[in-house]
Amino acid sequence: MIGDIVTVTVDRAIGTCHPEYPDMYYPINYGYIKGIIAPDGEEQDAYIVGVSEPVKEYTGRVIAIVHRKDDVEEKWVVAPKDMIITKDEIERLIQFQEQYFDSEVWINGV
């Protein structure tokens, strides 16, 4: 899946709050990939990095997987097709939500 081009439907755009946790602010776009079912039985969730404005839908490249050791699902990280973002930068960008989980970012399976 890393390297695949996918389209993310954004249901939590930059600047919005989580529907169940109003104190959780989204500094990046977040959504799901239609038709790909994750282990939790819902469509695959994805963070979108490298896009600085709210979007409703975004097509980009999967650049990393966020593996949660204490959850059944993983999150995909999607970026513009030619953008390179470091593992440290990804971790910083998704910390707003991943701080609540024991997670690690995998780039190229590592």
C-alpha contacts under 8 A as a table, 3 or more apart, distances in Angstrom:
res1	aa1	res2	aa2	distance
1	M	4	D	5.26
1	M	62	V	6.75
2	I	61	R	7.64
2	I	62	V	4.98
2	I	63	I	5.47
2	I	64	A	6.08
2	I	65	I	7.48
2	I	107	I	7.61
2	I	108	N	6.59
3	G	61	R	5.71
3	G	62	V	5.22
3	G	63	I	6.04
4	D	61	R	5.57
4	D	62	V	5.55
5	I	59	T	6.90
5	I	60	G	5.47
5	I	61	R	4.45
5	I	62	V	6.40
5	I	81	K	7.77
6	V	33	I	7.18
6	V	59	T	5.55
6	V	60	G	5.75
6	V	61	R	6.24
6	V	62	V	7.09
6	V	78	V	7.91
7	T	33	I	6.17
7	T	34	K	7.89
7	T	57	E	6.86
7	T	58	Y	5.46
7	T	59	T	4.12
7	T	60	G	6.51
8	V	31	G	5.98
8	V	32	Y	5.34
8	V	33	I	4.85
8	V	34	K	7.42
8	V	46	A	6.97
8	V	57	E	5.56
8	V	58	Y	5.19
8	V	59	T	6.23
9	T	31	G	5.37
9	T	32	Y	5.41
9	T	33	I	6.18
9	T	34	K	7.25
9	T	56	K	6.22
9	T	57	E	4.58
9	T	58	Y	6.72
10	V	13	A	6.19
10	V	29	N	6.51
10	V	30	Y	5.54
10	V	31	G	4.07
10	V	32	Y	6.60
10	V	55	V	6.73
10	V	56	K	4.97
10	V	57	E	5.43
10	V	58	Y	7.53
11	D	30	Y	6.48
11	D	31	G	5.05
11	D	32	Y	7.65
11	D	56	K	7.26
12	R	16	T	6.18
12	R	17	C	7.30
12	R	18	H	7.19
12	R	26	Y	7.03
12	R	29	N	6.02
12	R	30	Y	5.17
12	R	31	G	6.16
13	A	16	T	5.74
13	A	26	Y	6.84
13	A	28	I	6.70
13	A	29	N	4.42
13	A	30	Y	6.14
13	A	54	P	5.11
13	A	55	V	6.39
13	A	56	K	7.35
14	I	26	Y	5.32
14	I	27	P	5.10
14	I	28	I	4.67
14	I	29	N	4.88
14	I	30	Y	7.86
14	I	52	S	7.81
14	I	53	E	6.66
14	I	54	P	5.06
15	G	25	Y	6.50
15	G	26	Y	5.52
15	G	27	P	5.93
15	G	28	I	7.61
15	G	54	P	7.64
16	T	25	Y	5.90
16	T	26	Y	5.58
17	C	21	Y	7.25
17	C	22	P	5.34
17	C	23	D	6.84
17	C	24	M	5.47
17	C	25	Y	4.45
17	C	26	Y	5.87
18	H	21	Y	5.09
18	H	22	P	5.42
18	H	23	D	7.47
18	H	24	M	5.55
18	H	25	Y	6.58
18	H	26	Y	7.38
19	P	22	P	6.25
21	Y	24	M	5.66
22	P	25	Y	7.27
24	M	96	F	7.38
24	M	97	Q	7.62
25	Y	96	F	7.61
26	Y	29	N	6.90
26	Y	30	Y	7.74
26	Y	96	F	7.47
27	P	93	L	7.70
27	P	96	F	7.89
28	I	47	Y	7.23
28	I	48	I	6.45
28	I	49	V	6.51
28	I	51	V	7.59
28	I	52	S	7.37
28	I	93	L	7.47
29	N	47	Y	6.29
29	N	48	I	5.29
29	N	49	V	7.35
29	N	51	V	7.71
29	N	54	P	6.46
29	N	55	V	7.13
30	Y	45	D	7.48
30	Y	46	A	5.82
30	Y	47	Y	4.67
30	Y	48	I	5.92
31	G	45	D	5.63
31	G	46	A	5.40
31	G	47	Y	6.66
32	Y	43	E	5.95
32	Y	44	Q	5.22
32	Y	45	D	4.18
32	Y	46	A	5.43
33	I	36	I	6.01
33	I	43	E	6.05
33	I	44	Q	5.32
33	I	45	D	6.47
33	I	46	A	7.16
34	K	43	E	6.06
34	K	44	Q	7.42
35	G	43	E	6.52
36	I	43	E	5.43
36	I	44	Q	5.62
37	I	40	D	7.89
37	I	41	G	5.93
37	I	42	E	5.54
37	I	43	E	4.38
37	I	44	Q	5.51
38	A	41	G	5.57
38	A	42	E	5.69
38	A	43	E	5.61
38	A	44	Q	4.86
38	A	45	D	7.82
38	A	73	E	6.38
38	A	74	E	7.63
39	P	42	E	7.45
39	P	72	V	6.04
39	P	73	E	5.51
40	D	72	V	6.07
40	D	73	E	5.84
44	Q	75	K	7.10
44	Q	76	W	7.64
45	D	74	E	7.66
45	D	75	K	5.33
45	D	76	W	6.41
46	A	75	K	5.34
46	A	76	W	4.52
46	A	77	V	5.54
46	A	78	V	6.63
47	Y	75	K	7.06
47	Y	76	W	6.23
47	Y	77	V	4.83
47	Y	78	V	6.05
47	Y	94	I	7.59
48	I	51	V	6.87
48	I	77	V	5.94
48	I	78	V	4.78
48	I	79	A	5.76
49	V	77	V	7.02
49	V	78	V	6.21
49	V	79	A	5.14
49	V	80	P	7.87
49	V	90	I	7.61
49	V	93	L	7.52
50	G	79	A	5.73
50	G	80	P	6.56
50	G	83	M	7.52
51	V	54	P	7.93
51	V	79	A	7.52
51	V	80	P	7.61
55	V	58	Y	6.81
59	T	80	P	7.72
60	G	78	V	5.76
60	G	79	A	5.30
60	G	80	P	4.91
60	G	81	K	5.29
61	R	78	V	5.27
61	R	79	A	5.46
61	R	80	P	6.18
61	R	81	K	5.05
62	V	65	I	7.88
62	V	76	W	6.52
62	V	77	V	5.59
62	V	78	V	4.40
62	V	79	A	6.56
63	I	76	W	7.80
63	I	77	V	5.75
63	I	78	V	5.80
63	I	79	A	6.61
63	I	107	I	6.65
64	A	76	W	6.07
64	A	77	V	5.07
64	A	78	V	7.36
64	A	105	V	6.59
64	A	106	W	5.52
64	A	107	I	4.72
64	A	108	N	7.12
65	I	74	E	6.73
65	I	75	K	5.85
65	I	76	W	4.65
65	I	77	V	5.98
65	I	105	V	5.80
65	I	106	W	5.09
65	I	107	I	6.66
66	V	74	E	5.50
66	V	75	K	4.94
66	V	76	W	6.10
66	V	77	V	7.31
66	V	103	S	6.47
66	V	104	E	5.65
66	V	105	V	4.52
66	V	106	W	6.13
67	H	73	E	7.50
67	H	74	E	4.94
67	H	75	K	6.87
67	H	103	S	5.41
67	H	104	E	5.36
67	H	105	V	6.24
67	H	106	W	7.04
68	R	71	D	5.36
68	R	72	V	7.25
68	R	73	E	6.66
68	R	74	E	5.88
68	R	101	F	6.54
68	R	102	D	5.76
68	R	103	S	4.18
68	R	104	E	6.59
69	K	72	V	7.91
69	K	101	F	7.71
69	K	102	D	5.54
69	K	103	S	5.77
69	K	104	E	7.97
70	D	101	F	6.50
70	D	102	D	5.85
70	D	103	S	7.61
71	D	74	E	7.85
71	D	101	F	7.68
79	A	83	M	6.49
80	P	83	M	5.36
85	I	89	E	6.34
85	I	90	I	6.78
86	T	89	E	5.16
86	T	90	I	6.32
87	K	90	I	5.12
87	K	91	E	6.19
87	K	105	V	6.72
87	K	106	W	7.91
87	K	107	I	7.15
88	D	91	E	5.10
88	D	92	R	6.25
89	E	92	R	5.07
89	E	93	L	6.19
90	I	93	L	5.12
90	I	94	I	6.26
90	I	105	V	7.73
91	E	94	I	5.44
91	E	95	Q	5.90
91	E	105	V	6.94
92	R	95	Q	5.30
93	L	96	F	7.28
94	I	97	Q	5.96
94	I	98	E	6.01
95	Q	98	E	4.87
95	Q	99	Q	5.30
96	F	99	Q	6.19
97	Q	100	Y	6.23
97	Q	101	F	7.95
98	E	101	F	5.26
98	E	102	D	7.50
98	E	103	S	6.64
99	Q	102	D	7.62
105	V	110	V	7.90
106	W	109	G	5.35
106	W	110	V	4.77
107	I	110	V	5.41
